[in-house]
């Protein structure tokens, strides 16, 4: 192979690499632009379909299946991740009556791929967070008729209530008739049905109470450690934005470090 030809090959490879990088950059910039402009917020035309879409609320793009918007209410500053399905009714175009069917409170965060499927009443309180791929529904098919396929049998509705401040872990399923109290933590993968008190940790299939808070004795079974910081400290950090998050990250790193090493990490953070 001649040196001249070899130089041509090197230049061609560099040009091809630069072209690939340019296309890569262009694709990601275009996708970022599409995501930003595809979001549904109170300032986009899509807001008009909803019973309520609060100030500061945002539904990420790409969206999942969203229909029955006139019977869906989403509170102020609630963030809905990408690929999230929120539906009221079986199909678009049904008249579901005068009342909201799916109500999501303020300052909630719904993880990517979550499904909320309402037919009668799903009421989600304020400050509720879900991990990805959580499924919440107030309807299920019956199976009493032995001669009819279950998928063709008449469904039953049972309202769902999720109290303020709950955390629902990745892949959890909230079935019809569920009522969660305030600040209930649901373990990932749990299948939940029934009523659960305030300040409980639940998990399993079917879900049961794993830990709860007693006014006289505190948490039972007791927590392994105390909180990393008080609610007031957390609130102060949230105001500080990225700097506050960095402080929290440093504290978490120090907490999980081997004994002795944590002290030096805390000194670095300070």
Buried (B, 14 or more C-beta within 10 A) or exposed (E): EEEEEEEEEEEEEEEEEEEEEEEEEEEEEEEEEEEEEBBBBBEBEBBEBBBBBBEBBBBBBEBBEBBBBBBBBBBBBBBBBBBBBBBBBBEEEEEBEEEBBBBBBBBBBBBBBBBBBBBBBBBBBBBBBBBBBBBBBBBBEEEEEEEEEEEEEEBBBBBBBBBBBBBBBBBBBBBBBBBBBBBBBBBBBBBBBEEBBBBBBBBEEEBEBBBBBEEEEEBEEEEEEEEEBEEEBEEEBEEEEEEBEEBBEBBEBBEEBEEEEBEEBBEEBE
